[in-house]
């Protein structure tokens, strides 16, 4: 029994750790009910006792999906996508819902515009229902109500592919006509513009109008990073605030 406990401790401390997705902020990349595996040595090897860095392996990259400690409460873990890395200037147009990124922004001689390309918007299969609670469902051709009653109102979302630089593109969701201003404003910076300092990262959810992220509460520290999401090892068919209704076999084994 003791060797098993030691092996489990070492596995979760240094190699991989499982997490469950409780909210829809990363839809459609990660769904509520997904169980993910996080590679803890993606960026650095950590001392499990004091969380100090033993040695670095590689730097986080734009587009990585990561799990990290919530900056306002380290007991809570969040999962988001890295959008800005140290030295970047990130600009978010909350009306067009598009990004502009400049790397090495503080160095005029090396300042570089990172191209962010977008596909044409199209109607998504995802709808956000709002009643006493928020609920998000993937639709078939029929309308689905929550709590066996007609919700007060619902918002059909749009989707398109966002591609940062040479990284592989990913699908993001937005709600037409909803313009959400950021709450986090850096000193001396205009609203919806941020410069990422050393050892910090700017993160966002793929579900852009239904995500609490760096636009709301600021940047995350390198020390708060737990690891990179590598795969979905199990998935329950569920929505927020409701019990599972089955297993999503088609998502098991999905690699990131």
Buried (B, 14 or more C-beta within 10 A) or exposed (E): EEEEEEEEEEEBBBBBBEBBBEBBBBBBBBBBBBBBBBBBBBBBBBEEEEEEEEEEEEEBBBBBBBBBBBBEEEEEBBBBBBBBBBBBBBBBEBEEBBBBBBBBBEEEEEEBEBEBEBEEEEEBBBBBBBBEEBBBBBBEEEEBEBEEEEBEEBBEBBBBBBBBBEEEBBBBBBBEEBEBEBEBBBEEEEEBBBBBBEEBBBBBBBBBBBBBBBBEBBBBBBBBBBBBBBBBBBBBBBBBEBEEEEEBEEBBEBEB
